[in-house]
Amino acid sequence: MSDPVHPKARAFGAVADEYERARPDYPAEAVAHVVDALGLGSGKVVADLGAGTGKLTRLLVPTGAEIHAVEPVDGMRAELERRVPGVTAHADSAEALPFADAGLDGATVAQAVHWFGPRWVDEISRALRPGAAVAIVYNLRDLTQPLNRAISEARERVADGAPSYASGRWREPLEASPVLAHDGFTGFPWSYDRTHAEVLDQVLSLAPISALGPHDQHEILTEIAAVLAGEPDPVALRCTTEVTLFRRR
């Protein structure tokens, strides 16, 4: 059976520490919106798919819901288990979920939906109870900021076919689903501070860059460091957290 995980996504395992240290979290307003839309609370069962190091997973813990983190990349899942003890972690993929039919009261996907194969839509449709929703959450860089633009351009230059959230292709199987219905979109603009060293760690944590050899990585990091030289340390990085909801009919 072929590996459902994109080969470039496997590269995240080697940079889990950099990912955890340097990637942004999620603003309280966006998390509150997700919690409200999914109706999370005590007695509810929710899955965080493609959970990575648990950056969103840990923010759902205070709801009191029973939380399952699904993360197939070993290095990322190991970091999640260290950072978010008490949450059940699964080594499964979004395309083959370990949940019974209608076994979930809600689901989240943060920074991961563009890595999923189309089959994930059938799986989440099967696992959600009628009326339950999946919240797709993504921190999108503000490309009017030169530093953010330089990071995105470096990523796309070496993407070599790696999927991207910005392409919007991830929406296609969701919108074609006879079972899921679009249930709203909200954007939450904000900014977060990172030191110059952390920004370089963030660049290294981008899957197409982490999959490169050391020489090519060094060239990109040198390029971004040159842009950083004109910025304060720490620097405020602007982004918008986008939350897109699809609800099970």
Backbone hydrogen bonds, N-H to C=O, Kabsch-Sander energy under -0.5 kcal/mol:
donor,donor_aa,acceptor,acceptor_aa,energy
9,A,6,H,-0.7
10,R,6,H,-1.4
11,A,7,P,-0.5
11,A,8,K,-0.8
12,F,9,A,-1.7
13,G,10,R,-1.6
14,A,11,A,-1.2
15,V,12,F,-1.4
16,A,13,G,-0.7
19,Y,15,V,-2.7
20,E,16,A,-2.6
21,R,17,D,-2.2
22,A,18,E,-2.5
23,R,19,Y,-2.1
31,V,27,P,-2.1
32,A,28,A,-2.7
33,H,29,E,-1.9
34,V,30,A,-2.1
35,V,31,V,-2.8
36,D,32,A,-2.4
37,A,33,H,-2.6
38,L,34,V,-2.3
39,G,35,V,-0.8
40,L,35,V,-2.1
43,G,64,G,-0.6
44,K,41,G,-2.1
46,V,66,E,-2.7
47,A,106,G,-1.6
48,D,68,H,-3.0
49,L,47,A,-0.7
49,L,108,T,-3.1
50,G,70,V,-1.4
51,A,48,D,-0.6
51,A,70,V,-2.0
54,G,51,A,-2.3
58,R,54,G,-2.3
59,L,56,L,-1.1
60,L,56,L,-0.8
60,L,57,T,-1.4
61,V,57,T,-0.7
63,T,60,L,-1.7
64,G,61,V,-2.0
66,E,44,K,-3.4
67,I,65,A,-0.7
68,H,46,V,-2.5
69,A,88,T,-3.2
70,V,48,D,-2.9
70,V,68,H,-0.5
71,E,69,A,-0.6
71,E,90,H,-2.8
74,D,72,P,-0.6
77,R,73,V,-2.6
78,A,74,D,-2.6
79,E,75,G,-1.6
80,L,76,M,-2.3
81,E,77,R,-2.5
82,R,78,A,-1.5
83,R,79,E,-2.2
84,V,80,L,-3.1
87,V,84,V,-1.4
88,T,67,I,-1.4
90,H,69,A,-3.2
96,A,93,S,-1.3
102,A,126,R,-2.7
103,G,100,A,-1.9
104,L,127,A,-2.7
105,D,45,V,-3.0
106,G,45,V,-0.8
107,A,133,A,-1.7
108,T,47,A,-2.6
109,V,135,A,-2.3
110,A,49,L,-0.7
111,Q,109,V,-0.5
111,Q,137,V,-2.3
115,W,112,A,-2.3
116,F,113,V,-1.3
120,W,117,G,-2.2
121,V,118,P,-1.7
122,D,118,P,-0.6
123,E,119,R,-1.9
124,I,120,W,-2.8
125,S,121,V,-2.0
126,R,122,D,-1.9
127,A,123,E,-2.2
128,L,124,I,-2.0
129,R,104,L,-2.3
131,G,248,R,-2.2
132,A,129,R,-2.2
133,A,105,D,-0.5
134,V,246,F,-2.8
135,A,107,A,-2.7
136,I,134,V,-0.6
136,I,244,T,-3.2
137,V,109,V,-3.4
137,V,135,A,-0.6
138,Y,242,E,-2.1
140,L,138,Y,-0.8
140,L,240,T,-2.9
141,R,139,N,-0.5
142,D,238,R,-2.2
143,L,141,R,-1.0
145,Q,142,D,-1.7
149,R,145,Q,-2.5
150,A,146,P,-2.4
151,I,147,L,-2.1
152,S,148,N,-2.6
153,E,149,R,-2.6
154,A,150,A,-2.0
155,R,151,I,-2.2
156,E,152,S,-2.5
157,R,153,E,-1.9
158,V,154,A,-1.0
158,V,155,R,-0.7
159,A,156,E,-0.8
162,A,159,A,-1.7
167,S,164,S,-0.5
168,G,165,Y,-1.8
171,R,168,G,-1.6
172,E,169,R,-1.2
174,L,170,W,-0.6
175,E,171,R,-2.9
176,A,172,E,-1.6
177,S,174,L,-0.9
181,A,247,R,-2.4
183,D,245,L,-3.3
186,T,243,V,-2.1
188,F,241,T,-2.0
190,W,239,C,-2.8
192,Y,237,L,-1.9
194,R,235,V,-2.1
199,V,195,T,-2.3
200,L,196,H,-2.0
201,D,197,A,-1.8
202,Q,198,E,-2.4
203,V,199,V,-2.3
204,L,200,L,-2.2
205,S,201,D,-1.6
206,L,203,V,-1.4
209,I,206,L,-1.2
210,S,206,L,-2.8
211,A,207,A,-1.6
212,L,209,I,-1.5
217,Q,213,G,-2.4
218,H,214,P,-2.5
219,E,215,H,-1.9
220,I,216,D,-1.9
221,L,217,Q,-2.7
222,T,218,H,-2.3
223,E,219,E,-1.9
224,I,220,I,-2.4
225,A,221,L,-2.4
226,A,222,T,-1.6
227,V,223,E,-1.1
228,L,224,I,-2.6
229,A,225,A,-1.5
230,G,227,V,-1.4
231,E,228,L,-2.5
235,V,194,R,-2.9
237,L,192,Y,-3.2
237,L,235,V,-0.6
238,R,236,A,-0.5
239,C,190,W,-2.7
240,T,140,L,-2.2
241,T,188,F,-2.4
242,E,138,Y,-3.3
242,E,240,T,-0.8
243,V,186,T,-2.8
244,T,136,I,-2.6
245,L,184,G,-2.8
246,F,134,V,-2.1
247,R,181,A,-3.0
248,R,132,A,-3.6
249,R,179,V,-3.0
